[in-house]
Amino acid sequence: MAGRPSRRRLLRRGAAAVGVGLTGGLAGCSSLRGCSSAEIMLRGELVGSAPDGATVVDVDDPRVANSPWVLKVVEAAAEGHPRESSVSDCLSDYDALREDLDALPSVDKSEDRRYYVRVDGQVVRLRAVFFAGDDTRRSELVSPPAR
């Protein structure tokens, strides 16, 4: 006849389960979500104007104003501080950010897109690079071009 587990054993198991849950939560990864190595890199910088044929969206447009990741990068760049952020597939914001970017008019619909946002009469170029897996081009695409 198997006896009931001791109180100490139950506490150890509970502590181990909580520890595993906290570690996964702090890493931003949910085993239920099914993380991959996909990532979106955002870079915003102040530019003089948008190229011919590019649609410039106002910062108050809901597609920008309601996207915390896009808004953060655009506002920092408008203040004269080029800003970079990355959102991995393990974060809950990944799918929402991808949808937000898909809703914005871009110059290119490839995995390296450019968007233009007007803030206080200035134009910010937002560059979004979408990586899927171990992309060897990652460093060359994210770094600003050499002049």
N, CA, C and O of each residue as an XYZ file, in Angstrom:
588
protein
N       0.835     -1.164      0.000
C       0.000      0.000      0.000
C       0.889      1.239      0.000
O       1.737      1.417      0.874
N       0.679      2.068     -0.975
C       1.470      3.286     -1.083
C       0.907      4.331     -0.137
O      -0.304      4.546     -0.079
N       1.787      4.972      0.596
C       1.359      6.012      1.529
C       1.189      7.343      0.816
O       1.623      7.529     -0.321
N       0.562      8.235      1.502
C       0.392      9.578      0.959
C       1.742     10.275      0.904
O       2.586     10.063      1.775
N       1.956     11.121     -0.132
C       3.222     11.849     -0.199
C       3.353     12.778      1.018
O       2.363     13.324      1.506
N       4.557     12.939      1.482
C       4.779     13.798      2.641
C       4.557     15.256      2.262
O       4.576     15.626      1.088
N       4.350     16.056      3.271
C       4.141     17.484      3.063
C       5.386     18.097      2.413
O       5.269     18.943      1.526
N       6.556     17.681      2.843
C       7.805     18.200      2.291
C       7.905     17.889      0.797
O       8.301     18.748      0.010
N       7.545     16.657      0.404
C       7.608     16.264     -1.003
C       6.618     17.099     -1.835
O       6.955     17.527     -2.939
N       5.425     17.331     -1.327
C       4.444     18.153     -2.031
C       4.949     19.586     -2.197
O       4.798     20.179     -3.265
N       5.547     20.140     -1.143
C       6.088     21.495     -1.237
C       7.207     21.585     -2.267
O       7.283     22.558     -3.017
N       8.082     20.569     -2.308
C       9.160     20.562     -3.299
C       8.605     20.534     -4.721
O       9.059     21.279     -5.589
N       7.636     19.682     -4.944
C       7.034     19.579     -6.290
C       6.368     20.901     -6.676
O       6.500     21.359     -7.811
N       5.656     21.507     -5.732
C       5.002     22.782     -6.010
C       6.011     23.873     -6.328
O       5.822     24.655     -7.260
N       7.098     23.921     -5.538
C       8.132     24.925     -5.771
C       8.794     24.713     -7.128
O       9.092     25.677     -7.833
N       9.023     23.466     -7.493
C       9.632     23.180     -8.795
C       8.706     23.620     -9.926
O       9.164     24.201    -10.910
N       7.414     23.350     -9.793
C       6.453     23.744    -10.835
C       6.382     25.262    -10.966
O       6.343     25.787    -12.079
N       6.366     25.962     -9.848
C       6.330     27.425     -9.875
C       7.611     27.971    -10.499
O       7.563     28.914    -11.288
N       8.758     27.381    -10.149
C      10.030     27.827    -10.709
C      10.079     27.692    -12.211
O      10.549     28.592    -12.906
N       9.598     26.576    -12.716
C       9.565     26.364    -14.166
C       8.627     27.376    -14.826
O       8.951     27.931    -15.876
N       7.487     27.612    -14.221
C       6.536     28.583    -14.776
C       7.091     29.990    -14.787
O       6.919     30.717    -15.765
N       7.762     30.390    -13.701
C       8.363     31.720    -13.643
C       9.483     31.883    -14.652
O       9.602     32.930    -15.289
N      10.300     30.861    -14.801
C      11.394     30.934    -15.765
C      10.850     31.116    -17.177
O      11.348     31.955    -17.928
N       9.848     30.350    -17.542
C       9.240     30.487    -18.872
C       8.580     31.841    -19.042
O       8.675     32.451    -20.107
N       7.910     32.317    -17.999
C       7.242     33.613    -18.074
C       8.228     34.755    -18.214
O       8.009     35.673    -19.005
N       9.319     34.707    -17.447
C      10.323     35.759    -17.535
C      11.033     35.746    -18.873
O      11.468     36.791    -19.356
N      11.154     34.603    -19.463
C      11.790     34.514    -20.785
C      10.858     35.024    -21.867
O      11.281     35.202    -23.010
N       9.584     35.265    -21.528
C       8.631     35.759    -22.508
C       8.129     34.668    -23.423
O       7.548     34.958    -24.469
N       8.334     33.451    -23.062
C       8.008     32.335    -23.931
C       6.947     31.466    -23.283
O       7.043     31.126    -22.104
N       5.965     31.119    -24.036
C       4.922     30.254    -23.529
C       4.955     28.949    -24.299
O       4.879     28.948    -25.527
N       5.066     27.847    -23.591
C       5.122     26.567    -24.283
C       3.811     26.296    -25.011
O       3.783     25.528    -25.972
N       2.721     26.923    -24.558
C       1.440     26.735    -25.236
C       1.424     27.460    -26.578
O       0.744     27.030    -27.510
N       2.173     28.561    -26.676
C       2.182     29.361    -27.896
C       3.026     28.700    -28.985
O       2.732     28.875    -30.168
N       4.044     27.964    -28.629
C       4.882     27.321    -29.633
C       5.865     28.286    -30.248
O       5.763     28.605    -31.432
N       6.808     28.752    -29.468
C       7.787     29.734    -29.931
C       8.619     29.187    -31.088
O       8.894     27.990    -31.172
N       9.000     30.078    -31.954
C       9.935     29.741    -33.023
C      11.066     30.755    -32.947
O      11.084     31.579    -32.033
N      11.990     30.718    -33.865
C      13.079     31.695    -33.854
C      12.763     32.876    -34.772
O      13.662     33.636    -35.132
N      11.506     33.036    -35.149
C      11.103     34.176    -35.980
C      11.237     35.459    -35.172
O      11.078     35.458    -33.951
N      11.530     36.553    -35.869
C      11.758     37.824    -35.195
C      11.442     38.972    -36.147
O      11.596     38.847    -37.362
N      10.999     40.086    -35.581
C      10.791     41.305    -36.359
C      11.717     42.362    -35.773
O      11.657     42.651    -34.578
N      12.573     42.939    -36.609
C      13.456     44.023    -36.192
C      12.870     45.325    -36.728
O      12.556     45.432    -37.913
N      12.727     46.307    -35.851
C      12.227     47.625    -36.248
C      13.329     48.656    -36.071
O      14.055     48.636    -35.076
N      13.451     49.549    -37.027
C      14.404     50.662    -36.908
C      13.723     51.909    -37.428
O      13.199     51.922    -38.542
N      13.732     52.955    -36.622
C      13.145     54.224    -37.021
C      14.210     55.293    -37.066
O      15.064     55.365    -36.182
N      14.162     56.141    -38.112
C      15.084     57.266    -38.176
C      14.437     58.413    -38.930
O      13.631     58.218    -39.840
N      14.812     59.601    -38.526
C      14.307     60.822    -39.124
C      14.922     60.995    -40.506
O      16.137     60.886    -40.666
N      14.081     61.265    -41.507
C      14.566     61.487    -42.869
C      13.965     62.786    -43.378
O      12.972     63.270    -42.835
N      14.557     63.345    -44.408
C      14.063     64.612    -44.945
C      12.681     64.492    -45.555
O      11.806     65.317    -45.294
N      12.487     63.475    -46.361
C      11.198     63.282    -47.014
C      11.071     61.827    -47.446
O      12.037     61.064    -47.431
N       9.868     61.474    -47.824
C       9.615     60.115    -48.314
C       9.931     60.066    -49.806
O       9.822     61.084    -50.490
N      10.318     58.909    -50.319
C      10.587     58.801    -51.758
C       9.295     58.940    -52.570
O       8.196     58.782    -52.038
N       9.442     59.230    -53.834
C       8.280     59.336    -54.727
C       7.482     58.041    -54.691
O       8.049     56.949    -54.732
N       6.187     58.169    -54.617
C       5.307     57.003    -54.633
C       5.048     56.395    -53.266
O       4.200     55.512    -53.134
N       5.767     56.855    -52.241
C       5.560     56.304    -50.897
C       4.397     57.030    -50.218
O       4.253     58.247    -50.343
N       3.587     56.283    -49.514
C       2.490     56.866    -48.753
C       2.996     57.217    -47.364
O       3.590     56.381    -46.683
N       2.759     58.459    -46.942
C       3.165     58.899    -45.614
C       1.917     58.898    -44.734
O       0.916     59.537    -45.057
N       1.991     58.179    -43.628
C       0.873     58.050    -42.694
C       1.142     58.957    -41.506
O       2.274     59.037    -41.030
N       0.114     59.640    -41.023
C       0.252     60.515    -39.869
C       0.355     59.692    -38.589
O      -0.251     58.625    -38.493
N       1.108     60.167    -37.618
C       1.295     59.455    -36.356
C      -0.028     59.255    -35.615
O      -0.151     58.335    -34.806
N      -1.016     60.111    -35.887
C      -2.328     59.976    -35.246
C      -3.217     58.936    -35.912
O      -4.278     58.599    -35.385
N      -2.797     58.426    -37.062
C      -3.551     57.370    -37.743
C      -3.657     56.183    -36.782
O      -2.650     55.790    -36.193
N      -4.846     55.605    -36.609
C      -5.008     54.488    -35.670
C      -4.067     53.308    -35.922
O      -3.732     52.576    -34.991
N      -3.644     53.120    -37.165
C      -2.724     52.016    -37.468
C      -1.357     52.234    -36.820
O      -0.625     51.277    -36.569
N      -1.017     53.486    -36.554
C       0.233     53.800    -35.859
C      -0.044     54.021    -34.372
O       0.615     53.434    -33.513
N      -1.026     54.874    -34.080
C      -1.317     55.263    -32.694
C      -1.709     54.089    -31.804
O      -1.451     54.113    -30.600
N      -2.327     53.065    -32.380
C      -2.780     51.914    -31.590
C      -1.779     50.765    -31.559
O      -2.084     49.690    -31.042
N      -0.601     50.981    -32.102
C       0.440     49.951    -32.104
C       1.584     50.410    -31.202
O       2.412     51.217    -31.623
N       1.641     49.908    -29.969
C       2.660     50.394    -29.033
C       4.096     50.251    -29.532
O       4.912     51.145    -29.306
N       4.420     49.147    -30.204
C       5.788     48.950    -30.691
C       6.123     49.949    -31.788
O       7.196     50.551    -31.768
N       5.221     50.132    -32.744
C       5.458     51.075    -33.845
C       5.554     52.489    -33.287
O       6.468     53.234    -33.640
N       4.629     52.861    -32.428
C       4.593     54.214    -31.864
C       5.866     54.525    -31.083
O       6.402     55.627    -31.203
N       6.355     53.589    -30.293
C       7.567     53.806    -29.490
C       8.769     54.084    -30.388
O       9.540     55.006    -30.120
N       8.934     53.304    -31.441
C      10.072     53.475    -32.338
C       9.952     54.780    -33.122
O      10.938     55.499    -33.283
N       8.759     55.086    -33.605
C       8.542     56.303    -34.397
C       8.752     57.551    -33.546
O       9.416     58.487    -33.991
N       8.206     57.588    -32.341
C       8.342     58.779    -31.494
C       9.797     59.025    -31.089
O      10.242     60.173    -31.069
N      10.537     57.973    -30.769
C      11.951     58.138    -30.413
C      12.742     58.679    -31.604
O      13.594     59.553    -31.442
N      12.459     58.159    -32.795
C      13.161     58.619    -33.991
C      12.816     60.072    -34.299
O      13.681     60.825    -34.747
N      11.569     60.480    -34.069
C      11.148     61.858    -34.331
C      11.868     62.839    -33.417
O      12.028     64.009    -33.766
N      12.304     62.377    -32.254
C      13.053     63.221    -31.328
C      14.531     63.285    -31.697
O      15.323     63.899    -30.982
N      14.904     62.656    -32.806
C      16.276     62.699    -33.272
C      17.140     61.562    -32.770
O      18.359     61.586    -32.940
N      16.524     60.567    -32.153
C      17.267     59.419    -31.646
C      16.884     58.184    -32.442
O      15.824     57.607    -32.197
N      17.721     57.757    -33.396
C      17.376     56.517    -34.115
C      17.107     55.418    -33.100
O      17.841     55.269    -32.123
N      16.074     54.669    -33.332
C      15.636     53.670    -32.357
C      15.534     52.320    -33.035
O      15.053     52.218    -34.164
N      15.981     51.288    -32.351
C      15.821     49.922    -32.843
C      15.135     49.101    -31.776
O      15.398     49.266    -30.584
N      14.264     48.225    -32.201
C      13.610     47.282    -31.303
C      13.472     45.968    -32.033
O      13.441     45.928    -33.263
N      13.390     44.907    -31.284
C      13.111     43.622    -31.910
C      12.059     42.907    -31.092
O      12.029     42.991    -29.864
N      11.199     42.206    -31.800
C      10.124     41.462    -31.176
C      10.234     40.035    -31.668
O      10.136     39.772    -32.866
N      10.438     39.114    -30.742
C      10.577     37.716    -31.145
C       9.219     37.032    -31.110
O       8.268     37.520    -30.500
N       9.160     35.908    -31.771
C       7.924     35.137    -31.840
C       7.492     34.638    -30.462
O       6.338     34.252    -30.274
N       8.404     34.645    -29.512
C       8.062     34.179    -28.166
C       7.251     35.218    -27.389
O       6.643     34.877    -26.374
N       7.229     36.457    -27.832
C       6.470     37.485    -27.128
C       5.035     37.531    -27.625
O       4.772     37.312    -28.807
N       4.121     37.813    -26.731
C       2.709     37.823    -27.102
C       2.391     38.933    -28.097
O       1.383     38.850    -28.799
N       3.230     39.974    -28.176
C       2.984     41.086    -29.091
C       3.369     40.771    -30.531
O       3.045     41.551    -31.427
N       4.040     39.667    -30.780
C       4.574     39.373    -32.108
C       3.477     39.362    -33.181
O       3.587     40.062    -34.187
N       2.436     38.581    -32.968
C       1.369     38.483    -33.967
C       0.654     39.810    -34.155
O       0.304     40.175    -35.277
N       0.433     40.539    -33.058
C      -0.235     41.835    -33.151
C       0.622     42.823    -33.936
O       0.107     43.573    -34.766
N       1.930     42.826    -33.674
C       2.821     43.731    -34.403
C       2.840     43.379    -35.880
O       2.802     44.270    -36.730
N       2.896     42.115    -36.191
C       2.907     41.703    -37.598
C       1.623     42.176    -38.303
O       1.678     42.651    -39.437
N       0.480     42.045    -37.636
C      -0.786     42.524    -38.206
C      -0.779     44.040    -38.367
O      -1.241     44.563    -39.381
N      -0.248     44.751    -37.355
C      -0.181     46.216    -37.439
C       0.663     46.652    -38.631
O       0.279     47.561    -39.367
N       1.807     46.011    -38.819
C       2.678     46.366    -39.937
C       2.052     45.999    -41.277
O       2.207     46.731    -42.254
N       1.349     44.875    -41.329
C       0.667     44.483    -42.573
C      -0.411     45.488    -42.961
O      -0.711     45.638    -44.145
N      -0.998     46.180    -41.984
C      -2.064     47.155    -42.258
C      -1.516     48.483    -42.777
O      -2.243     49.246    -43.414
N      -0.247     48.761    -42.511
C       0.351     50.026    -42.953
C       0.803     49.944    -44.405
O       1.256     48.893    -44.858
N       0.681     51.053    -45.138
C       1.193     51.056    -46.511
C       2.722     51.074    -46.481
O       3.329     51.922    -45.828
N       3.330     50.139    -47.189
C       4.793     50.072    -47.215
C       5.298     50.245    -48.636
O       4.563     50.067    -49.608
N       6.572     50.595    -48.730
C       7.194     50.753    -50.038
C       7.393     49.393    -50.680
O       7.324     49.272    -51.903
N       7.636     48.377    -49.882
C       7.908     47.042    -50.396
C       7.167     46.034    -49.534
O       7.078     46.230    -48.322
N       6.640     44.982    -50.100
C       5.929     43.955    -49.339
C       6.785     42.711    -49.108
O       6.258     41.641    -48.804
N       8.108     42.850    -49.251
C       8.992     41.714    -49.011
C       9.207     41.552    -47.511
O       8.419     42.058    -46.712
N      10.248     40.863    -47.133
C      10.573     40.697    -45.714
C      11.435     41.840    -45.192
O      11.863     41.813    -44.038
N      11.694     42.845    -46.027
C      12.436     44.040    -45.626
C      11.615     45.234    -46.108
O      11.721     45.650    -47.261
N      10.798     45.776    -45.213
C       9.828     46.798    -45.605
C      10.178     48.163    -45.022
O      10.823     48.269    -43.979
N       9.734     49.203    -45.727
C       9.908     50.571    -45.255
C       8.549     51.269    -45.234
O       7.760     51.175    -46.174
N       8.307     51.970    -44.130
C       7.076     52.714    -43.923
C       7.479     54.156    -43.605
O       8.575     54.401    -43.102
N       6.596     55.101    -43.898
C       6.886     56.506    -43.631
C       5.760     57.085    -42.794
O       4.582     56.958    -43.127
N       6.156     57.734    -41.683
C       5.194     58.280    -40.732
C       5.535     59.748    -40.493
O       6.695     60.095    -40.270
N       4.501     60.616    -40.543
C       4.698     62.045    -40.297
C       4.414     62.342    -38.827
O       3.361     61.989    -38.295
N       5.391     63.005    -38.179
C       5.276     63.400    -36.783
C       5.678     64.863    -36.684
O       6.825     65.207    -36.971
N       4.758     65.727    -36.283
C       5.054     67.160    -36.119
C       5.764     67.745    -37.339
O       6.754     68.461    -37.193
N       5.272     67.449    -38.526
C       5.835     67.987    -39.753
C       7.113     67.305    -40.228
O       7.653     67.674    -41.271
N       7.602     66.326    -39.489
C       8.804     65.594    -39.862
C       8.422     64.210    -40.370
O       7.355     63.691    -40.039
N       9.292     63.620    -41.169
C       9.027     62.279    -41.683
C      10.014     61.296    -41.057
O      11.227     61.503    -41.077
N       9.457     60.221    -40.503
C      10.257     59.142    -39.933
C      10.130     57.934    -40.845
O       9.031     57.532    -41.229
N      11.293     57.361    -41.187
C      11.285     56.118    -41.947
C      11.365     54.978    -40.943
O      12.280     54.912    -40.123
N      10.400     54.096    -41.026
C      10.367     52.917    -40.175
C      10.715     51.726    -41.058
O      10.059     51.467    -42.067
N      11.743     51.020    -40.663
C      12.157     49.833    -41.421
C      11.831     48.604    -40.592
O      12.212     48.522    -39.424
N      11.137     47.660    -41.177
C      10.812     46.403    -40.512
C      11.417     45.270    -41.316
O      11.164     45.129    -42.512
N      12.221     44.466    -40.638
C      12.835     43.311    -41.273
C      12.293     42.078    -40.568
O      12.374     41.965    -39.345
N      11.745     41.168    -41.337
C      11.145     39.948    -40.806
C      12.118     38.788    -41.010
O      12.524     38.499    -42.135
N      12.484     38.135    -39.921
C      13.382     36.990    -39.980
C      12.604     35.743    -39.624
O      11.768     35.752    -38.721
N      12.883     34.684    -40.331
C      12.263     33.394    -40.035
C      13.377     32.385    -39.830
O      14.016     31.953    -40.790
N      13.608     32.015    -38.598
C      14.639     31.023    -38.320
C      16.014     31.638    -38.249
O      16.165     32.836    -38.010
N      17.013     30.811    -38.459
C      18.407     31.249    -38.377
C      18.812     31.892    -39.691
O      19.400     31.242    -40.555
N      18.498     33.156    -39.834
C      18.784     33.890    -41.056
C      20.195     34.453    -40.986
O      20.492     35.268    -40.113
N      21.056     34.034    -41.884
C      22.452     34.470    -41.863
C      22.591     35.924    -42.299
O      23.623     36.544    -42.042
N      21.579     36.475    -42.949
C      21.635     37.865    -43.401
C      21.240     38.836    -42.293
O      21.233     40.046    -42.519
N      20.916     38.345    -41.120
C      20.380     39.165    -40.034
C      21.220     40.421    -39.762
O      20.662     41.518    -39.735
N      22.515     40.303    -39.563
C      23.327     41.466    -39.194
C      23.453     42.464    -40.338
O      23.463     43.671    -40.097
N      23.548     41.996    -41.558
C      23.708     42.939    -42.679
C      22.412     43.669    -42.995
O      22.457     44.799    -43.483
N      21.260     43.066    -42.734
C      19.992     43.733    -43.010
C      19.645     44.771    -41.951
O      19.055     45.801    -42.277
N      19.989     44.530    -40.721
C      19.600     45.422    -39.647
C      20.525     46.616    -39.538
O      20.071     47.716    -39.220
N      21.796     46.432    -39.792
C      22.746     47.526    -39.688
C      22.441     48.582    -40.740
O      22.055     48.248    -41.860
N      22.611     49.854    -40.388
C      22.399     50.890    -41.393
C      23.423     50.774    -42.512
O      24.549     50.339    -42.270
N      23.056     51.151    -43.725
C      23.996     51.018    -44.841
C      25.230     51.916    -44.642
O      25.124     53.026    -44.122
N      26.379     51.423    -45.059
C      27.620     52.201    -44.966
C      27.576     53.297    -46.017
O      27.111     53.098    -47.140
N      28.071     54.450    -45.622
C      28.050     55.589    -46.563
C      29.444     55.953    -46.988
O      29.627     56.882    -47.774
